[in-house]
Amino acid sequence: MIGNLGATTLKKRRRAADPMMTYDLLPQPLRSWLAEAALPWSPKSCKRIWDKARTNGLSVDDTIVVLTEAERKTLSQDKHCVL
């Protein structure tokens, strides 16, 4: 499938909530990371990772590293290997 999701073999999901409203409620560093992300992450899934890392006492920079690692792991599952 070619489009705004790109050519990927990863599973696509429908969203129940308004992703733009959810995006607007995210902390600024997380919104900046999402703007640069290689994958079209849902704001909800990113917020879940963000909250877990911050609850574990990680700094904002360390939390960004956690998000980048999660993205790298997801990309490695793509048959086309976008990395």
mmCIF file of the N, C-alpha and C atoms, coordinates in Angstrom:
data_MODEL
# 
_entry.id   MODEL 
# 
loop_
_atom_site.group_PDB 
_atom_site.id 
_atom_site.type_symbol 
_atom_site.label_atom_id 
_atom_site.label_alt_id 
_atom_site.label_comp_id 
_atom_site.label_asym_id 
_atom_site.label_entity_id 
_atom_site.label_seq_id 
_atom_site.pdbx_PDB_ins_code 
_atom_site.Cartn_x 
_atom_site.Cartn_y 
_atom_site.Cartn_z 
_atom_site.occupancy 
_atom_site.B_iso_or_equiv 
_atom_site.pdbx_formal_charge 
_atom_site.auth_seq_id 
_atom_site.auth_comp_id 
_atom_site.auth_asym_id 
_atom_site.auth_atom_id 
_atom_site.pdbx_PDB_model_num 
ATOM 1   N N  . MET A 1 1  ? 0.836   -1.179 0.000  1.00 0.00 ? 1  MET A N  1 
ATOM 2   C CA . MET A 1 1  ? 0.000   0.000  0.000  1.00 0.00 ? 1  MET A CA 1 
ATOM 3   C C  . MET A 1 1  ? 0.881   1.242  0.000  1.00 0.00 ? 1  MET A C  1 
ATOM 4   N N  . ILE A 1 2  ? 0.648   2.112  -0.936 1.00 0.00 ? 2  ILE A N  1 
ATOM 5   C CA . ILE A 1 2  ? 1.389   3.367  -1.005 1.00 0.00 ? 2  ILE A CA 1 
ATOM 6   C C  . ILE A 1 2  ? 0.435   4.491  -0.619 1.00 0.00 ? 2  ILE A C  1 
ATOM 7   N N  . GLY A 1 3  ? 0.895   5.414  0.143  1.00 0.00 ? 3  GLY A N  1 
ATOM 8   C CA . GLY A 1 3  ? 0.082   6.536  0.610  1.00 0.00 ? 3  GLY A CA 1 
ATOM 9   C C  . GLY A 1 3  ? 0.814   7.217  1.737  1.00 0.00 ? 3  GLY A C  1 
ATOM 10  N N  . ASN A 1 4  ? 0.087   7.856  2.614  1.00 0.00 ? 4  ASN A N  1 
ATOM 11  C CA . ASN A 1 4  ? 0.762   8.550  3.701  1.00 0.00 ? 4  ASN A CA 1 
ATOM 12  C C  . ASN A 1 4  ? 1.342   7.584  4.725  1.00 0.00 ? 4  ASN A C  1 
ATOM 13  N N  . LEU A 1 5  ? 1.001   6.307  4.645  1.00 0.00 ? 5  LEU A N  1 
ATOM 14  C CA . LEU A 1 5  ? 1.602   5.309  5.527  1.00 0.00 ? 5  LEU A CA 1 
ATOM 15  C C  . LEU A 1 5  ? 2.853   4.698  4.914  1.00 0.00 ? 5  LEU A C  1 
ATOM 16  N N  . GLY A 1 6  ? 3.087   4.952  3.655  1.00 0.00 ? 6  GLY A N  1 
ATOM 17  C CA . GLY A 1 6  ? 4.263   4.395  2.999  1.00 0.00 ? 6  GLY A CA 1 
ATOM 18  C C  . GLY A 1 6  ? 4.056   2.947  2.597  1.00 0.00 ? 6  GLY A C  1 
ATOM 19  N N  . ALA A 1 7  ? 5.122   2.329  2.127  1.00 0.00 ? 7  ALA A N  1 
ATOM 20  C CA . ALA A 1 7  ? 5.077   0.922  1.732  1.00 0.00 ? 7  ALA A CA 1 
ATOM 21  C C  . ALA A 1 7  ? 5.579   0.099  2.908  1.00 0.00 ? 7  ALA A C  1 
ATOM 22  N N  . THR A 1 8  ? 4.665   -0.525 3.608  1.00 0.00 ? 8  THR A N  1 
ATOM 23  C CA . THR A 1 8  ? 5.027   -1.302 4.785  1.00 0.00 ? 8  THR A CA 1 
ATOM 24  C C  . THR A 1 8  ? 4.193   -2.569 4.855  1.00 0.00 ? 8  THR A C  1 
ATOM 25  N N  . THR A 1 9  ? 4.750   -3.561 5.476  1.00 0.00 ? 9  THR A N  1 
ATOM 26  C CA . THR A 1 9  ? 4.024   -4.811 5.683  1.00 0.00 ? 9  THR A CA 1 
ATOM 27  C C  . THR A 1 9  ? 3.450   -4.883 7.092  1.00 0.00 ? 9  THR A C  1 
ATOM 28  N N  . LEU A 1 10 ? 3.671   -3.832 7.884  1.00 0.00 ? 10 LEU A N  1 
ATOM 29  C CA . LEU A 1 10 ? 3.161   -3.821 9.250  1.00 0.00 ? 10 LEU A CA 1 
ATOM 30  C C  . LEU A 1 10 ? 1.649   -3.668 9.255  1.00 0.00 ? 10 LEU A C  1 
ATOM 31  N N  . LYS A 1 11 ? 1.014   -4.277 10.248 1.00 0.00 ? 11 LYS A N  1 
ATOM 32  C CA . LYS A 1 11 ? -0.438  -4.259 10.380 1.00 0.00 ? 11 LYS A CA 1 
ATOM 33  C C  . LYS A 1 11 ? -0.940  -2.837 10.644 1.00 0.00 ? 11 LYS A C  1 
ATOM 34  N N  . LYS A 1 12 ? -2.025  -2.467 9.984  1.00 0.00 ? 12 LYS A N  1 
ATOM 35  C CA . LYS A 1 12 ? -2.645  -1.170 10.188 1.00 0.00 ? 12 LYS A CA 1 
ATOM 36  C C  . LYS A 1 12 ? -3.844  -1.339 11.107 1.00 0.00 ? 12 LYS A C  1 
ATOM 37  N N  . ARG A 1 13 ? -4.148  -0.303 11.910 1.00 0.00 ? 13 ARG A N  1 
ATOM 38  C CA . ARG A 1 13 ? -5.241  -0.385 12.872 1.00 0.00 ? 13 ARG A CA 1 
ATOM 39  C C  . ARG A 1 13 ? -6.141  0.833  12.752 1.00 0.00 ? 13 ARG A C  1 
ATOM 40  N N  . ARG A 1 14 ? -7.420  0.633  12.984 1.00 0.00 ? 14 ARG A N  1 
ATOM 41  C CA . ARG A 1 14 ? -8.377  1.740  13.045 1.00 0.00 ? 14 ARG A CA 1 
ATOM 42  C C  . ARG A 1 14 ? -8.339  2.332  14.450 1.00 0.00 ? 14 ARG A C  1 
ATOM 43  N N  . ARG A 1 15 ? -8.607  3.617  14.566 1.00 0.00 ? 15 ARG A N  1 
ATOM 44  C CA . ARG A 1 15 ? -8.585  4.311  15.847 1.00 0.00 ? 15 ARG A CA 1 
ATOM 45  C C  . ARG A 1 15 ? -10.004 4.674  16.273 1.00 0.00 ? 15 ARG A C  1 
ATOM 46  N N  . ALA A 1 16 ? -10.304 4.494  17.549 1.00 0.00 ? 16 ALA A N  1 
ATOM 47  C CA . ALA A 1 16 ? -11.628 4.817  18.074 1.00 0.00 ? 16 ALA A CA 1 
ATOM 48  C C  . ALA A 1 16 ? -11.725 6.297  18.451 1.00 0.00 ? 16 ALA A C  1 
ATOM 49  N N  . ALA A 1 17 ? -10.640 6.873  18.961 1.00 0.00 ? 17 ALA A N  1 
ATOM 50  C CA . ALA A 1 17 ? -10.636 8.270  19.403 1.00 0.00 ? 17 ALA A CA 1 
ATOM 51  C C  . ALA A 1 17 ? -10.095 9.165  18.290 1.00 0.00 ? 17 ALA A C  1 
ATOM 52  N N  . ASP A 1 18 ? -10.272 10.462 18.463 1.00 0.00 ? 18 ASP A N  1 
ATOM 53  C CA . ASP A 1 18 ? -9.737  11.435 17.512 1.00 0.00 ? 18 ASP A CA 1 
ATOM 54  C C  . ASP A 1 18 ? -8.231  11.577 17.751 1.00 0.00 ? 18 ASP A C  1 
ATOM 55  N N  . PRO A 1 19 ? -7.395  11.072 16.830 1.00 0.00 ? 19 PRO A N  1 
ATOM 56  C CA . PRO A 1 19 ? -5.956  11.102 17.072 1.00 0.00 ? 19 PRO A CA 1 
ATOM 57  C C  . PRO A 1 19 ? -5.367  12.513 17.118 1.00 0.00 ? 19 PRO A C  1 
ATOM 58  N N  . MET A 1 20 ? -5.977  13.473 16.427 1.00 0.00 ? 20 MET A N  1 
ATOM 59  C CA . MET A 1 20 ? -5.437  14.837 16.464 1.00 0.00 ? 20 MET A CA 1 
ATOM 60  C C  . MET A 1 20 ? -5.683  15.503 17.815 1.00 0.00 ? 20 MET A C  1 
ATOM 61  N N  . MET A 1 21 ? -6.839  15.257 18.414 1.00 0.00 ? 21 MET A N  1 
ATOM 62  C CA . MET A 1 21 ? -7.108  15.819 19.733 1.00 0.00 ? 21 MET A CA 1 
ATOM 63  C C  . MET A 1 21 ? -6.172  15.177 20.760 1.00 0.00 ? 21 MET A C  1 
ATOM 64  N N  . THR A 1 22 ? -5.961  13.868 20.634 1.00 0.00 ? 22 THR A N  1 
ATOM 65  C CA . THR A 1 22 ? -5.049  13.164 21.525 1.00 0.00 ? 22 THR A CA 1 
ATOM 66  C C  . THR A 1 22 ? -3.635  13.709 21.353 1.00 0.00 ? 22 THR A C  1 
ATOM 67  N N  . TYR A 1 23 ? -3.232  13.960 20.101 1.00 0.00 ? 23 TYR A N  1 
ATOM 68  C CA . TYR A 1 23 ? -1.911  14.508 19.796 1.00 0.00 ? 23 TYR A CA 1 
ATOM 69  C C  . TYR A 1 23 ? -1.725  15.879 20.452 1.00 0.00 ? 23 TYR A C  1 
ATOM 70  N N  . ASP A 1 24 ? -2.739  16.720 20.363 1.00 0.00 ? 24 ASP A N  1 
ATOM 71  C CA . ASP A 1 24 ? -2.653  18.069 20.931 1.00 0.00 ? 24 ASP A CA 1 
ATOM 72  C C  . ASP A 1 24 ? -2.456  18.066 22.441 1.00 0.00 ? 24 ASP A C  1 
ATOM 73  N N  . LEU A 1 25 ? -2.869  16.997 23.105 1.00 0.00 ? 25 LEU A N  1 
ATOM 74  C CA . LEU A 1 25 ? -2.742  16.909 24.561 1.00 0.00 ? 25 LEU A CA 1 
ATOM 75  C C  . LEU A 1 25 ? -1.390  16.354 25.014 1.00 0.00 ? 25 LEU A C  1 
ATOM 76  N N  . LEU A 1 26 ? -0.557  15.904 24.072 1.00 0.00 ? 26 LEU A N  1 
ATOM 77  C CA . LEU A 1 26 ? 0.742   15.320 24.420 1.00 0.00 ? 26 LEU A CA 1 
ATOM 78  C C  . LEU A 1 26 ? 1.718   16.393 24.882 1.00 0.00 ? 26 LEU A C  1 
ATOM 79  N N  . PRO A 1 27 ? 2.687   16.016 25.715 1.00 0.00 ? 27 PRO A N  1 
ATOM 80  C CA . PRO A 1 27 ? 3.749   16.960 26.098 1.00 0.00 ? 27 PRO A CA 1 
ATOM 81  C C  . PRO A 1 27 ? 4.565   17.367 24.860 1.00 0.00 ? 27 PRO A C  1 
ATOM 82  N N  . GLN A 1 28 ? 5.068   18.582 24.862 1.00 0.00 ? 28 GLN A N  1 
ATOM 83  C CA . GLN A 1 28 ? 5.804   19.116 23.708 1.00 0.00 ? 28 GLN A CA 1 
ATOM 84  C C  . GLN A 1 28 ? 6.962   18.217 23.253 1.00 0.00 ? 28 GLN A C  1 
ATOM 85  N N  . PRO A 1 29 ? 7.806   17.690 24.146 1.00 0.00 ? 29 PRO A N  1 
ATOM 86  C CA . PRO A 1 29 ? 8.903   16.833 23.673 1.00 0.00 ? 29 PRO A CA 1 
ATOM 87  C C  . PRO A 1 29 ? 8.404   15.582 22.943 1.00 0.00 ? 29 PRO A C  1 
ATOM 88  N N  . LEU A 1 30 ? 7.292   15.044 23.390 1.00 0.00 ? 30 LEU A N  1 
ATOM 89  C CA . LEU A 1 30 ? 6.730   13.863 22.740 1.00 0.00 ? 30 LEU A CA 1 
ATOM 90  C C  . LEU A 1 30 ? 6.157   14.227 21.374 1.00 0.00 ? 30 LEU A C  1 
ATOM 91  N N  . ARG A 1 31 ? 5.502   15.384 21.267 1.00 0.00 ? 31 ARG A N  1 
ATOM 92  C CA . ARG A 1 31 ? 4.997   15.825 19.962 1.00 0.00 ? 31 ARG A CA 1 
ATOM 93  C C  . ARG A 1 31 ? 6.139   16.056 18.984 1.00 0.00 ? 31 ARG A C  1 
ATOM 94  N N  . SER A 1 32 ? 7.238   16.599 19.465 1.00 0.00 ? 32 SER A N  1 
ATOM 95  C CA . SER A 1 32 ? 8.400   16.815 18.601 1.00 0.00 ? 32 SER A CA 1 
ATOM 96  C C  . SER A 1 32 ? 8.963   15.487 18.111 1.00 0.00 ? 32 SER A C  1 
ATOM 97  N N  . TRP A 1 33 ? 9.034   14.503 19.006 1.00 0.00 ? 33 TRP A N  1 
ATOM 98  C CA . TRP A 1 33 ? 9.535   13.181 18.607 1.00 0.00 ? 33 TRP A CA 1 
ATOM 99  C C  . TRP A 1 33 ? 8.602   12.568 17.564 1.00 0.00 ? 33 TRP A C  1 
ATOM 100 N N  . LEU A 1 34 ? 7.309   12.659 17.785 1.00 0.00 ? 34 LEU A N  1 
ATOM 101 C CA . LEU A 1 34 ? 6.337   12.097 16.839 1.00 0.00 ? 34 LEU A CA 1 
ATOM 102 C C  . LEU A 1 34 ? 6.451   12.742 15.463 1.00 0.00 ? 34 LEU A C  1 
ATOM 103 N N  . ALA A 1 35 ? 6.723   14.042 15.428 1.00 0.00 ? 35 ALA A N  1 
ATOM 104 C CA . ALA A 1 35 ? 6.858   14.744 14.148 1.00 0.00 ? 35 ALA A CA 1 
ATOM 105 C C  . ALA A 1 35 ? 8.042   14.222 13.339 1.00 0.00 ? 35 ALA A C  1 
ATOM 106 N N  . GLU A 1 36 ? 9.051   13.704 14.013 1.00 0.00 ? 36 GLU A N  1 
ATOM 107 C CA . GLU A 1 36 ? 10.252  13.199 13.346 1.00 0.00 ? 36 GLU A CA 1 
ATOM 108 C C  . GLU A 1 36 ? 10.262  11.676 13.201 1.00 0.00 ? 36 GLU A C  1 
ATOM 109 N N  . ALA A 1 37 ? 9.265   10.995 13.739 1.00 0.00 ? 37 ALA A N  1 
ATOM 110 C CA . ALA A 1 37 ? 9.240   9.525  13.755 1.00 0.00 ? 37 ALA A CA 1 
ATOM 111 C C  . ALA A 1 37 ? 9.180   8.951  12.344 1.00 0.00 ? 37 ALA A C  1 
ATOM 112 N N  . ALA A 1 38 ? 9.785   7.790  12.180 1.00 0.00 ? 38 ALA A N  1 
ATOM 113 C CA . ALA A 1 38 ? 9.786   7.105  10.886 1.00 0.00 ? 38 ALA A CA 1 
ATOM 114 C C  . ALA A 1 38 ? 8.470   6.391  10.617 1.00 0.00 ? 38 ALA A C  1 
ATOM 115 N N  . LEU A 1 39 ? 7.744   6.079  11.673 1.00 0.00 ? 39 LEU A N  1 
ATOM 116 C CA . LEU A 1 39 ? 6.468   5.369  11.544 1.00 0.00 ? 39 LEU A CA 1 
ATOM 117 C C  . LEU A 1 39 ? 5.310   6.281  11.931 1.00 0.00 ? 39 LEU A C  1 
ATOM 118 N N  . PRO A 1 40 ? 4.115   6.006  11.412 1.00 0.00 ? 40 PRO A N  1 
ATOM 119 C CA . PRO A 1 40 ? 2.944   6.791  11.802 1.00 0.00 ? 40 PRO A CA 1 
ATOM 120 C C  . PRO A 1 40 ? 2.366   6.301  13.127 1.00 0.00 ? 40 PRO A C  1 
ATOM 121 N N  . TRP A 1 41 ? 3.051   6.589  14.223 1.00 0.00 ? 41 TRP A N  1 
ATOM 122 C CA . TRP A 1 41 ? 2.632   6.158  15.557 1.00 0.00 ? 41 TRP A CA 1 
ATOM 123 C C  . TRP A 1 41 ? 1.311   6.789  15.940 1.00 0.00 ? 41 TRP A C  1 
ATOM 124 N N  . SER A 1 42 ? 0.516   6.060  16.702 1.00 0.00 ? 42 SER A N  1 
ATOM 125 C CA . SER A 1 42 ? -0.692  6.665  17.262 1.00 0.00 ? 42 SER A CA 1 
ATOM 126 C C  . SER A 1 42 ? -0.286  7.443  18.508 1.00 0.00 ? 42 SER A C  1 
ATOM 127 N N  . PRO A 1 43 ? -0.907  8.589  18.723 1.00 0.00 ? 43 PRO A N  1 
ATOM 128 C CA . PRO A 1 43 ? -0.589  9.350  19.930 1.00 0.00 ? 43 PRO A CA 1 
ATOM 129 C C  . PRO A 1 43 ? -0.846  8.547  21.206 1.00 0.00 ? 43 PRO A C  1 
ATOM 130 N N  . LYS A 1 44 ? -1.861  7.696  21.179 1.00 0.00 ? 44 LYS A N  1 
ATOM 131 C CA . LYS A 1 44 ? -2.203  6.904  22.363 1.00 0.00 ? 44 LYS A CA 1 
ATOM 132 C C  . LYS A 1 44 ? -1.082  5.932  22.724 1.00 0.00 ? 44 LYS A C  1 
ATOM 133 N N  . SER A 1 45 ? -0.521  5.236  21.725 1.00 0.00 ? 45 SER A N  1 
ATOM 134 C CA . SER A 1 45 ? 0.536   4.271  22.021 1.00 0.00 ? 45 SER A CA 1 
ATOM 135 C C  . SER A 1 45 ? 1.815   4.975  22.480 1.00 0.00 ? 45 SER A C  1 
ATOM 136 N N  . CYS A 1 46 ? 2.106   6.119  21.883 1.00 0.00 ? 46 CYS A N  1 
ATOM 137 C CA . CYS A 1 46 ? 3.288   6.880  22.317 1.00 0.00 ? 46 CYS A CA 1 
ATOM 138 C C  . CYS A 1 46 ? 3.117   7.395  23.735 1.00 0.00 ? 46 CYS A C  1 
ATOM 139 N N  . LYS A 1 47 ? 1.921   7.862  24.050 1.00 0.00 ? 47 LYS A N  1 
ATOM 140 C CA . LYS A 1 47 ? 1.658   8.362  25.404 1.00 0.00 ? 47 LYS A CA 1 
ATOM 141 C C  . LYS A 1 47 ? 1.796   7.249  26.437 1.00 0.00 ? 47 LYS A C  1 
ATOM 142 N N  . ARG A 1 48 ? 1.391   6.039  26.066 1.00 0.00 ? 48 ARG A N  1 
ATOM 143 C CA . ARG A 1 48 ? 1.507   4.895  26.975 1.00 0.00 ? 48 ARG A CA 1 
ATOM 144 C C  . ARG A 1 48 ? 2.989   4.613  27.269 1.00 0.00 ? 48 ARG A C  1 
ATOM 145 N N  . ILE A 1 49 ? 3.824   4.607  26.238 1.00 0.00 ? 49 ILE A N  1 
ATOM 146 C CA . ILE A 1 49 ? 5.262   4.391  26.427 1.00 0.00 ? 49 ILE A CA 1 
ATOM 147 C C  . ILE A 1 49 ? 5.861   5.538  27.243 1.00 0.00 ? 49 ILE A C  1 
ATOM 148 N N  . TRP A 1 50 ? 5.473   6.768  26.910 1.00 0.00 ? 50 TRP A N  1 
ATOM 149 C CA . TRP A 1 50 ? 5.960   7.961  27.608 1.00 0.00 ? 50 TRP A CA 1 
ATOM 150 C C  . TRP A 1 50 ? 5.624   7.890  29.103 1.00 0.00 ? 50 TRP A C  1 
ATOM 151 N N  . ASP A 1 51 ? 4.363   7.607  29.409 1.00 0.00 ? 51 ASP A N  1 
ATOM 152 C CA . ASP A 1 51 ? 3.929   7.564  30.811 1.00 0.00 ? 51 ASP A CA 1 
ATOM 153 C C  . ASP A 1 51 ? 4.650   6.477  31.598 1.00 0.00 ? 51 ASP A C  1 
ATOM 154 N N  . LYS A 1 52 ? 4.828   5.323  30.984 1.00 0.00 ? 52 LYS A N  1 
ATOM 155 C CA . LYS A 1 52 ? 5.520   4.222  31.666 1.00 0.00 ? 52 LYS A CA 1 
ATOM 156 C C  . LYS A 1 52 ? 6.968   4.598  31.978 1.00 0.00 ? 52 LYS A C  1 
ATOM 157 N N  . ALA A 1 53 ? 7.653   5.171  31.002 1.00 0.00 ? 53 ALA A N  1 
ATOM 158 C CA . ALA A 1 53 ? 9.058   5.556  31.205 1.00 0.00 ? 53 ALA A CA 1 
ATOM 159 C C  . ALA A 1 53 ? 9.180   6.658  32.254 1.00 0.00 ? 53 ALA A C  1 
ATOM 160 N N  . ARG A 1 54 ? 8.300   7.651  32.189 1.00 0.00 ? 54 ARG A N  1 
ATOM 161 C CA . ARG A 1 54 ? 8.357   8.752  33.154 1.00 0.00 ? 54 ARG A CA 1 
ATOM 162 C C  . ARG A 1 54 ? 7.999   8.266  34.566 1.00 0.00 ? 54 ARG A C  1 
ATOM 163 N N  . THR A 1 55 ? 7.060   7.324  34.677 1.00 0.00 ? 55 THR A N  1 
ATOM 164 C CA . THR A 1 55 ? 6.693   6.752  35.977 1.00 0.00 ? 55 THR A CA 1 
ATOM 165 C C  . THR A 1 55 ? 7.875   5.998  36.576 1.00 0.00 ? 55 THR A C  1 
ATOM 166 N N  . ASN A 1 56 ? 8.683   5.397  35.711 1.00 0.00 ? 56 ASN A N  1 
ATOM 167 C CA . ASN A 1 56 ? 9.875   4.678  36.178 1.00 0.00 ? 56 ASN A CA 1 
ATOM 168 C C  . ASN A 1 56 ? 11.026  5.613  36.508 1.00 0.00 ? 56 ASN A C  1 
ATOM 169 N N  . GLY A 1 57 ? 10.796  6.921  36.429 1.00 0.00 ? 57 GLY A N  1 
ATOM 170 C CA . GLY A 1 57 ? 11.787  7.896  36.849 1.00 0.00 ? 57 GLY A CA 1 
ATOM 171 C C  . GLY A 1 57 ? 12.766  8.326  35.772 1.00 0.00 ? 57 GLY A C  1 
ATOM 172 N N  . LEU A 1 58 ? 12.508  8.002  34.525 1.00 0.00 ? 58 LEU A N  1 
ATOM 173 C CA . LEU A 1 58 ? 13.416  8.396  33.452 1.00 0.00 ? 58 LEU A CA 1 
ATOM 174 C C  . LEU A 1 58 ? 13.246  9.873  33.120 1.00 0.00 ? 58 LEU A C  1 
ATOM 175 N N  . SER A 1 59 ? 14.339  10.487 32.715 1.00 0.00 ? 59 SER A N  1 
ATOM 176 C CA . SER A 1 59 ? 14.291  11.887 32.285 1.00 0.00 ? 59 SER A CA 1 
ATOM 177 C C  . SER A 1 59 ? 13.623  11.969 30.918 1.00 0.00 ? 59 SER A C  1 
ATOM 178 N N  . VAL A 1 60 ? 13.353  13.179 30.480 1.00 0.00 ? 60 VAL A N  1 
ATOM 179 C CA . VAL A 1 60 ? 12.743  13.371 29.162 1.00 0.00 ? 60 VAL A CA 1 
ATOM 180 C C  . VAL A 1 60 ? 13.654  12.806 28.079 1.00 0.00 ? 60 VAL A C  1 
ATOM 181 N N  . ASP A 1 61 ? 14.954  13.081 28.158 1.00 0.00 ? 61 ASP A N  1 
ATOM 182 C CA . ASP A 1 61 ? 15.896  12.583 27.150 1.00 0.00 ? 61 ASP A CA 1 
ATOM 183 C C  . ASP A 1 61 ? 15.951  11.056 27.143 1.00 0.00 ? 61 ASP A C  1 
ATOM 184 N N  . ASP A 1 62 ? 15.955  10.451 28.319 1.00 0.00 ? 62 ASP A N  1 
ATOM 185 C CA . ASP A 1 62 ? 15.971  8.987  28.397 1.00 0.00 ? 62 ASP A CA 1 
ATOM 186 C C  . ASP A 1 62 ? 14.665  8.384  27.865 1.00 0.00 ? 62 ASP A C  1 
ATOM 187 N N  . THR A 1 63 ? 13.575  9.087  28.083 1.00 0.00 ? 63 THR A N  1 
ATOM 188 C CA . THR A 1 63 ? 12.283  8.624  27.577 1.00 0.00 ? 63 THR A CA 1 
ATOM 189 C C  . THR A 1 63 ? 12.265  8.672  26.055 1.00 0.00 ? 63 THR A C  1 
ATOM 190 N N  . ILE A 1 64 ? 12.863  9.683  25.478 1.00 0.00 ? 64 ILE A N  1 
ATOM 191 C CA . ILE A 1 64 ? 12.970  9.773  24.009 1.00 0.00 ? 64 ILE A CA 1 
ATOM 192 C C  . ILE A 1 64 ? 13.786  8.602  23.479 1.00 0.00 ? 64 ILE A C  1 
ATOM 193 N N  . VAL A 1 65 ? 14.831  8.215  24.199 1.00 0.00 ? 65 VAL A N  1 
ATOM 194 C CA . VAL A 1 65 ? 15.640  7.057  23.796 1.00 0.00 ? 65 VAL A CA 1 
ATOM 195 C C  . VAL A 1 65 ? 14.779  5.784  23.828 1.00 0.00 ? 65 VAL A C  1 
ATOM 196 N N  . VAL A 1 66 ? 13.940  5.645  24.848 1.00 0.00 ? 66 VAL A N  1 
ATOM 197 C CA . VAL A 1 66 ? 13.051  4.485  24.951 1.00 0.00 ? 66 VAL A CA 1 
ATOM 198 C C  . VAL A 1 66 ? 12.102  4.446  23.748 1.00 0.00 ? 66 VAL A C  1 
ATOM 199 N N  . LEU A 1 67 ? 11.542  5.593  23.390 1.00 0.00 ? 67 LEU A N  1 
ATOM 200 C CA . LEU A 1 67 ? 10.651  5.659  22.228 1.00 0.00 ? 67 LEU A CA 1 
ATOM 201 C C  . LEU A 1 67 ? 11.381  5.296  20.935 1.00 0.00 ? 67 LEU A C  1 
ATOM 202 N N  . THR A 1 68 ? 12.597  5.774  20.791 1.00 0.00 ? 68 THR A N  1 
ATOM 203 C CA . THR A 1 68 ? 13.387  5.480  19.599 1.00 0.00 ? 68 THR A CA 1 
ATOM 204 C C  . THR A 1 68 ? 13.705  3.991  19.514 1.00 0.00 ? 68 THR A C  1 
ATOM 205 N N  . GLU A 1 69 ? 13.991  3.375  20.646 1.00 0.00 ? 69 GLU A N  1 
ATOM 206 C CA . GLU A 1 69 ? 14.249  1.930  20.665 1.00 0.00 ? 69 GLU A CA 1 
ATOM 207 C C  . GLU A 1 69 ? 12.986  1.142  20.319 1.00 0.00 ? 69 GLU A C  1 
ATOM 208 N N  . ALA A 1 70 ? 11.838  1.594  20.812 1.00 0.00 ? 70 ALA A N  1 
ATOM 209 C CA . ALA A 1 70 ? 10.576  0.932  20.477 1.00 0.00 ? 70 ALA A CA 1 
ATOM 210 C C  . ALA A 1 70 ? 10.312  1.031  18.973 1.00 0.00 ? 70 ALA A C  1 
ATOM 211 N N  . GLU A 1 71 ? 10.621  2.175  18.403 1.00 0.00 ? 71 GLU A N  1 
ATOM 212 C CA . GLU A 1 71 ? 10.439  2.349  16.959 1.00 0.00 ? 71 GLU A CA 1 
ATOM 213 C C  . GLU A 1 71 ? 11.410  1.461  16.182 1.00 0.00 ? 71 GLU A C  1 
ATOM 214 N N  . ARG A 1 72 ? 12.644  1.418  16.626 1.00 0.00 ? 72 ARG A N  1 
ATOM 215 C CA . ARG A 1 72 ? 13.642  0.571  15.963 1.00 0.00 ? 72 ARG A CA 1 
ATOM 216 C C  . ARG A 1 72 ? 13.217  -0.898 16.001 1.00 0.00 ? 72 ARG A C  1 
ATOM 217 N N  . LYS A 1 73 ? 12.683  -1.341 17.133 1.00 0.00 ? 73 LYS A N  1 
ATOM 218 C CA . LYS A 1 73 ? 12.218  -2.722 17.270 1.00 0.00 ? 73 LYS A CA 1 
ATOM 219 C C  . LYS A 1 73 ? 11.057  -2.997 16.310 1.00 0.00 ? 73 LYS A C  1 
ATOM 220 N N  . THR A 1 74 ? 10.118  -2.054 16.230 1.00 0.00 ? 74 THR A N  1 
ATOM 221 C CA . THR A 1 74 ? 8.975   -2.213 15.328 1.00 0.00 ? 74 THR A CA 1 
ATOM 222 C C  . THR A 1 74 ? 9.427   -2.223 13.869 1.00 0.00 ? 74 THR A C  1 
ATOM 223 N N  . LEU A 1 75 ? 10.349  -1.354 13.520 1.00 0.00 ? 75 LEU A N  1 
ATOM 224 C CA . LEU A 1 75 ? 10.859  -1.310 12.146 1.00 0.00 ? 75 LEU A CA 1 
ATOM 225 C C  . LEU A 1 75 ? 11.565  -2.596 11.761 1.00 0.00 ? 75 LEU A C  1 
ATOM 226 N N  . SER A 1 76 ? 12.222  -3.236 12.727 1.00 0.00 ? 76 SER A N  1 
ATOM 227 C CA . SER A 1 76 ? 12.946  -4.473 12.416 1.00 0.00 ? 76 SER A CA 1 
ATOM 228 C C  . SER A 1 76 ? 11.983  -5.610 12.075 1.00 0.00 ? 76 SER A C  1 
ATOM 229 N N  . GLN A 1 77 ? 10.704  -5.466 12.439 1.00 0.00 ? 77 GLN A N  1 
ATOM 230 C CA . GLN A 1 77 ? 9.710   -6.478 12.124 1.00 0.00 ? 77 GLN A CA 1 
ATOM 231 C C  . GLN A 1 77 ? 9.134   -6.326 10.720 1.00 0.00 ? 77 GLN A C  1 
ATOM 232 N N  . ASP A 1 78 ? 9.407   -5.192 10.069 1.00 0.00 ? 78 ASP A N  1 
ATOM 233 C CA . ASP A 1 78 ? 8.898   -4.931 8.725  1.00 0.00 ? 78 ASP A CA 1 
ATOM 234 C C  . ASP A 1 78 ? 9.690   -5.737 7.709  1.00 0.00 ? 78 ASP A C  1 
ATOM 235 N N  . LYS A 1 79 ? 9.008   -6.440 6.841  1.00 0.00 ? 79 LYS A N  1 
ATOM 236 C CA . LYS A 1 79 ? 9.672   -7.258 5.840  1.00 0.00 ? 79 LYS A CA 1 
ATOM 237 C C  . LYS A 1 79 ? 10.511  -6.421 4.883  1.00 0.00 ? 79 LYS A C  1 
ATOM 238 N N  . HIS A 1 80 ? 10.086  -5.172 4.655  1.00 0.00 ? 80 HIS A N  1 
ATOM 239 C CA . HIS A 1 80 ? 10.826  -4.289 3.755  1.00 0.00 ? 80 HIS A CA 1 
ATOM 240 C C  . HIS A 1 80 ? 11.993  -3.604 4.455  1.00 0.00 ? 80 HIS A C  1 
ATOM 241 N N  . CYS A 1 81 ? 12.060  -3.744 5.770  1.00 0.00 ? 81 CYS A N  1 
ATOM 242 C CA . CYS A 1 81 ? 13.145  -3.184 6.600  1.00 0.00 ? 81 CYS A CA 1 
ATOM 243 C C  . CYS A 1 81 ? 13.439  -1.730 6.199  1.00 0.00 ? 81 CYS A C  1 
ATOM 244 N N  . VAL A 1 82 ? 12.620  -0.824 6.671  1.00 0.00 ? 82 VAL A N  1 
ATOM 245 C CA . VAL A 1 82 ? 12.687  0.590  6.327  1.00 0.00 ? 82 VAL A CA 1 
ATOM 246 C C  . VAL A 1 82 ? 13.963  1.250  6.850  1.00 0.00 ? 82 VAL A C  1 
ATOM 247 N N  . LEU A 1 83 ? 14.596  0.695  7.866  1.00 0.00 ? 83 LEU A N  1 
ATOM 248 C CA . LEU A 1 83 ? 15.799  1.309  8.454  1.00 0.00 ? 83 LEU A CA 1 
ATOM 249 C C  . LEU A 1 83 ? 16.871  1.503  7.475  1.00 0.00 ? 83 LEU A C  1 
# 
